[in-house]
Amino acid sequence: MTPALKDLYVQKDKMYVATDCIIFGFDAGKLKLLVFKRRVEPFLGAWSLIGSFVRMEEDVSEAAKRVLTEITGLDNVFMEQLKAYGLANRDPGYRCVSIAQFALIRIDDYDKELTETHGAHWFELNELPELVLDHGQMVEDAMARLKRKARYQPIGFELLPEKFTIPQLQSLYEAIYQKKLDDRNFRKKLMTLGLLIKLNEKDKTTSRRGAFLYKFDYDNYQKLVKSGYNFEIA
C-alpha cells in the first residue's frame, strides 16, 4: 500500500458493521420468530433481533453463522443474506451498518436450554412485540422475501421435521402466505412436483385413522433444479 493510500484510510471516519439474524421456526401451525431482550444499552431490556458486531477476522456470513450457532446450537441450516440497513441515524449508540440475514430452522432441533440462557423467546408473527431500531422493518423485508422464495422454491421443507404429513405442509404454506389454501389444489400441485417420498408410516396424533408421513426427496429436487423446473406450489 502506498503512503498516500495508507493516509487516506487513516483519515477516514470509522463505523461498526453488524449482522442481525431473522430466525424463523414453525410450530403447531404457526410461523414464529426468535427474539431476545437486549442486555446492553441503548434500549436495555427492549425486544431485539439476535445479532452481533462482525469481528475483524470474520466474513459477514461467518459472523451470522456464529450468532446462529451461539444462540440455537445449530449449524448447517438454511441462511440467506437479506440486505444492508445503513441509515445514518439508525443506531443512537454509534454509527453502524447492519447486514441482515434470515434463517429457517426446525423448531424441534434447536438447543432449548442454550436459547433460554441467552434470554431468547419464540413469538408468533401476529403477536410479535415492538422491536428496537429498524428490526421491525427487517422482519417485514424477510417475510416478503420468504413469500417470494416459497412460491418458486420448496423452501418450506427447511422448517418441517424430517417426516411430515401433507396437512402439516399445507399449514406451513398457509402460515407463510398468511391465507387459506384450497386443500385439493394444494395436494394436486404438490404431487405433480415429484418432491415427496411416501413412507409406510402414519401420524395418528390428530385422528385414529391417521395421515401418511412423507419425506422430502432432495435427490430428485437437485435433478429438477438442473433441468430448470418451475416449483410453484401455491
N, C-alpha and C positions, 0 to 999 in steps of 0.2 A: 504494500500500500504506500503510495507517495505521501510525503509530508503534507501537501495541500489537501489531499483527500482525507487524511487522518484528522487534520484540524477541522474539516467540515463535519465529520462525525462527532467530534468532541464538543463542538459549539452548539449542536442541536439539542433542543429540549428532549427530555426523556418521558416516556409514559409506560404504563403497565399493559401487558397483554394477558387476558384471562380466557378461560373456556368455561362455559356453563352447559350443563347436561340436562336435557329434557328427557326424562326416563319414563317411558310408558310401560304399563303392565295391564293384563286383562284378567279379571276375576269375577266370577258369579254374574256373567253377562254384562259387566261394566268395564269401560276403559278407565284406567286410573293413572295418576301421575305421582311420582315420588318427589316430595319436597321436604325441607327441613327448616328449623328455626335458627337464624343466624346467631353465632356465639361471639361475634365481634362487632364493633362499631364501624361504619354507621349502620343504623337500623338494627341494633342489637335486639334479639327476640322476635323479629319480624319473619314472616314466611318467605322462603327464597328457594330458587333452584339450587341444585348441588353443583358447585364449581370450584375453581382454583386458579391461581395465577400460574402461567406457564413458566416452567423453570428454564434457566439459560441453556441447559443442555438438552432440552426436550423439543421435539416437534410438537405442533399443536395437537395432532391426532394422538400422540403418545400421552400427552397430558390428560386428554379426555378419557383415554382408556385407563389411566392411573386412577382418576377420580371415580370412575365406574367400579373398578375393582376394589378400591378402598371402601366404598360405601356398600356395595352389594356382595362382594366376594366373587363376582362373576368375571370371566373374561371370554373372549371369542364369541361375543354376541353381536347382533346387528347394530351398527352405529354409523351414522352418516352426518357429515358436516352440513349445517343448515345455512347460516350466513353470518356476516360480521355485523356487530352493532357498535357504532362508533360516534354517536352524538357527543359533542364536546362536553356537555353538562350531564351526561347520563349517570355518572357516579360522583357524588359530592365528596367522597373520600380522597380521590386523586384521579387525574386524567387516565382513563382506562378504556381500551377497546376489548370487547368480548367476542370471541368466535364460538357461536353456539353449535352444539351437536345434539342430535336426538337419537335415542337408543330404544330398542324394543327388547324386553326380557320376559321370560316365562316366570310368572309371579310366584310359582311354587319352587323355583330353583334357587332363589337368592338366599343369602345368609341373613335370616331374620334378626338374630342376636347382634350381628355386626351392624346392621342397619339401625337398630334401636340404640346402639351405643353412640351413633352419630346424631341421634335425635331426629331421624328421618321418619316420615309418615306417608302412607298412601291416601290419596283423596280421589273420589270420583270427580270427573271433569266439571260436572254441573254443581259441585259442592266445593270447588277449589277456593281457598282463602285468597285474599288480596296478596299479591306478590310484590316484592321490592323492585325498585329501579324499573327497567324495561322488561322484566322477566315475564310479565303477562303477555306482552307482545310476542316474545319468543315462543310461548306456548301456542298462541294463535297461529303463528307462522308455521310451527311444527305440525299442528293439526292439519293445516291446509296442504302441506307437503305430504303428510301421511295419506290424506284422502286421494291426492293425485296418484301417488305410487300404488295405493291399494287397488286402484281401478285397472291398472295395466301390468302390475306385477303381483305375484302371490305372496306379498309381504306379510299378510296376516298370519301366516303359519309360524312366524317368528314369535308370536305372542301366545300360541297354544301349547299345551303339553304334547309330548311325542305321539300319544294316542288320543284321538278326539272323535266326537260324533259330528254328523252333518249339522244338527241343530246348534251345537256349540260353535261351529264355524260360522254359521249364519248369524248367530247373535253377536259374534265378534265384528263381522262386517256391518251389521246394523249399528253397533256402537261407534265404529269408525265413521260411517256415513251419517250417523245420527238420524236415521229414518228406518221405517219398517220396510223389509223386502218381501216380495212375493215368494212364498215357500216353494211352489212348483217351478217357477222360472229360475230361482237360485240353484236348486238341485240339478235342473236340466243343464244349465250353463256349466256348473261345476263338473258334472260327469263328462261333458264333451271335451274338457281340457286334458284329461288323462293324467292328472296330477295326484290322484289318490290311490292308495293300496288298501283294499278292503281286508280287514282282519276277521278271523274266526272267533271274535270276542265281542261281547256286548257290555254296554254300560247300563246297569239296571238301577241306578240311583234315583231316577225320576219316574220309573214305571216298572211293573212286573215283567212286561214284555221286553223292555229294554230297547236300546238302539245300537246298531253295529258300530264298532270302532274302526277308525281309518288311520293311516299314516301318510305323510307327505312323501311323494316319490321324487326325491332330489335328482336321481339319475335321469329320469325322463324329462324333468324340468330343464336340466342342462342341455339335453339334446334339442328340446324345443326352442330354447333361447338361441342356439346357434342357427336354427332354421328361420329365425325372425318371427316366431309365432306371437300372436296377439293374445294376451292373457286376461282380457277384460272379463271380470267375474260378475259385476253387478252394474 
